[in-house]
Amino acid sequence: MQSSASDSTYIVQIQLAANISSDSEKAQVLKKILTNQQLSDNVIAAIAECAATMYSAKDRCEVLQIIAKRPDLSIAQFRVSVEAIDGISADNYKGACIKAFLVHEQLTAQNLDVILSAAGTMHSSGDMQGVFLELIQNRYLNAQHLASVLYGIAEISNDAHKSFVLCQLAPRLPKSDKNVREAYFEAADSIYSAKEKAAASMAFEPGKLPAGTPSSASDSTYIVQIQLATNISSDSEKAQVLKKILTNQQLSDNVIVAIAECAATMYSAKDRCEVLQIIAKRPDLSIAQFRVSVEAID
């Protein structure tokens, strides 16, 4: 009874604040209410909704950051507060606000959709990069989450920023997951810069797979790298990706065939020749590897 009575009192204060024309004065009222650490979901939701009426990016961000610092945020409080970030006009404040909520790692993983929605409204690729660099450190993100994160990264407009985030994330990705491979391909393939696409391609390497993992899992990862390399406009950058893959002496017929076919798309005689010569030096060439590589010489 007492908590509902205090809730009603806070709601009146928040309703009055919503009708204050000055954002700084409105923020002052909300900040005072937030000094109480025992607020209910309804009160926090009302504060976030009131904050969403502010035009000042600074004032809205400050109120939402205070909510983000509360130690026991519920799912309802987290969601309504992050949703209020969308309308912040300045990306630097929007990014700072999103990062404030990312410290709640479990809530972020459970409510990734609202985080990605807020990040997706950003226009500044630098600020967007900053958000994703923090997001990918989350310990609770699983394969399903990471595929969604990759689709979000694909929306970063600057190639260097996008490639950098992908290169940071690639080592921790579960590459045996088909959805993750497809999402990584889409994100990396949206890079126009040959240099940056090559970097993102090379970062997506199988690494050390868990014991008992079928070889097809590493094959699938190499195939993604080769498919990305095929779409690189610069032959020298394309060759760099293929040469890196060829440093592995345990490649299957399928992978060698895909490398030779990718090499065949090169216009540069020098780059194509160098890749095929590396294949030729492999000690245990199979008939299939030999034939497709020689055919690529034509």
Long-range contacts (C-beta under 8 A, 24 or more apart in sequence): 3-40, 7-40, 7-42, 7-43, 10-39, 10-43, 10-46, 11-42, 11-43, 11-46, 14-43, 14-46, 14-47, 14-50, 15-46, 17-50, 18-50, 18-53, 23-54, 23-55, 23-56, 23-59, 23-60, 24-56, 24-59, 26-50, 26-53, 26-54, 26-59, 27-51, 27-54, 27-56, 27-59, 27-60, 27-62, 27-63, 30-63, 31-62, 31-63, 31-66, 34-63, 34-66, 34-67, 34-70, 37-70, 41-74, 41-76, 41-77, 44-70, 44-74, 44-76, 44-77, 44-80, 44-81, 45-76, 45-77, 45-80, 48-77, 48-80, 48-81, 48-83, 48-84, 49-80, 49-84, 51-84, 52-83, 52-84, 52-87, 55-89, 57-88, 57-89, 57-90, 57-93, 57-94, 58-90, 58-93, 60-84, 60-87, 60-88, 60-93, 60-97, 61-88, 61-93, 61-94, 61-96, 61-97, 64-97, 64-100, 65-96, 65-97, 65-100, 68-97, 68-100, 68-101, 68-103, 68-104, 69-100, 73-104, 73-107, 75-107, 75-110, 75-111, 78-104, 78-107, 78-111, 78-114, 79-111, 79-114, 82-111, 82-114, 82-115, 82-118, 83-114, 83-117, 83-118, 85-118, 86-117, 86-118, 86-121, 91-122, 91-123, 91-124, 91-127, 91-128, 92-124, 92-127, 94-118, 94-121, 94-122, 94-127, 95-122, 95-124, 95-127, 95-128, 95-130, 95-131, 98-131, 99-130, 99-131, 99-134, 102-131, 102-134, 102-135, 102-138, 105-138, 105-139, 105-140, 106-140, 108-135, 108-138, 108-140, 109-138, 109-140, 109-141, 109-142, 109-145, 112-141, 112-145, 112-148, 112-149, 113-148, 116-148, 116-149, 116-152, 119-152, 120-152, 120-155, 123-157, 125-156, 125-157, 125-158, 125-161, 125-162, 126-158, 126-161, 128-155, 128-156, 128-157, 128-161, 129-156, 129-158, 129-161, 129-162, 129-164, 129-165, 132-156, 132-165, 133-165, 133-168, 136-165, 136-168, 136-169, 136-172, 143-174, 143-177, 143-179, 143-180, 144-179, 146-173, 146-174, 146-180, 146-183, 147-177, 147-179, 147-180, 147-182, 147-183, 148-183, 150-180, 150-183, 150-184, 150-186, 150-187, 151-183, 151-186, 151-187, 153-187, 154-183, 154-186, 154-187, 154-190, 159-191, 159-192, 159-193, 159-196, 159-197, 160-193, 160-196, 162-187, 162-190, 162-191, 162-196, 162-200, 163-188, 163-191, 163-193, 163-196, 163-197, 163-199, 163-200, 166-200, 166-203, 166-204, 167-199, 167-200, 167-203, 170-200, 170-203, 170-204, 170-205, 171-203, 171-207, 173-204, 175-204, 175-206, 175-207, 175-217, 175-218, 175-220, 175-221, 176-209, 176-213, 176-217, 176-220, 178-220, 181-220, 181-221, 181-224, 184-224, 185-224, 185-227, 185-228, 188-228, 189-227, 189-228, 189-231, 194-232, 194-233, 194-234, 194-237, 194-238, 195-234, 195-237, 197-228, 197-231, 197-232, 197-237, 198-229, 198-232, 198-234, 198-237, 198-238, 198-240, 198-241, 200-228, 201-225, 201-228, 201-229, 201-232, 201-241, 202-240, 202-241, 202-244, 204-228, 205-244, 205-245, 215-252, 219-252, 219-254, 219-255, 222-251, 222-255, 222-258, 223-254, 223-255, 223-258, 226-255, 226-258, 226-259, 226-262, 227-258, 229-262, 230-262, 230-265, 235-266, 235-267, 235-268, 235-271, 235-272, 236-268, 236-271, 238-262, 238-265, 238-266, 238-271, 239-263, 239-266, 239-268, 239-271, 239-272, 239-274, 239-275, 242-275, 243-274, 243-275, 243-278, 246-275, 246-278, 246-279, 246-282, 249-282, 249-283, 253-286, 253-288, 253-289, 256-282, 256-285, 256-286, 256-288, 256-289, 256-292, 256-293, 257-288, 257-289, 257-292, 260-289, 260-292, 260-293, 260-295, 260-296, 261-292, 261-296, 263-296, 264-295, 264-296, 272-296
